Amino acid sequence: MKKAHSLVLLFVLAVLTVSCSSDSGSGGGGDSFTYVYDGNNVNIIDVTAQKVENSLVVSGTAANGQSIEFNFNKFGDLGTVSSFSVSDFDFPDTETYQNFSGHYFTFNLISIDETNKRVHVSFSGNLYEEFDNLNSNSVPVSGEFEVTYIETQPNVAGLGVDCKIAGENWYSTNSYTNNGYSIDDFILRELSDDENRISIGFDATNNNPGTYNFTAASTTNFVKLSKFNTTSVDFTDYNCAGTLTVTNKTSAGFIGYIIEGTYSFTATNPSNPSQVIQVTNGRFKTFYSW
């Protein structure tokens, strides 16, 4: 059962938007923003864009309050796209499908100029009223923006989850938390826009700094690789064995903790034991609430 959706994302966004400016409107400084919602052109008159470390948030708003927001990283990995209205509560909120979002939504980071702080993106695809249900009501959107962003420093540096999967860099751009195998366990589900999911499972009462060896049978203090199947619309959990090291755990006040560390493991396809994937250089520094 899902405990909470996107706890880490919400925490990161809270950090990202602390000093976000709203005066970089479309048309200023060579900025442009085109947006088509359900076949209708939306005239974006106000744009906000911010970069914190490797993460970016760009949003555009029309005069009637209709808005679209993009969360992604500088490597071109999509987190979420969401459409909503800041003034019309009857306007349906929609969002990219949570799992393997790159299969269902086209997001193209055309360029990012970190010297002049400019980012250029094109996009098209469906947004859903239920982010985890492809059968829910959906609406097509498309467009392109090229805008100037503001760069700020985070309140907490280095938040994120990343690794190398079969030697390729992988970065989490979205996350949520599940209950674990017992009442004292929880699992951080880390997603990017590809088929991979990294799950980090913890014993809420025993996750202090230290090294934890895990196998496919481990139910706590483990890391697991899963791959999304677009036919069955579900994840396949690989059999994983390796090492999880917690290097630091600090209180984030009454809202929870920030936990960080490293991991590496071997993942084996349960349906094809000859398919073995090495996950290396794993790093996490993330927020959780319990």
Disulfide bonds with the S-S distance in Angstrom:
none
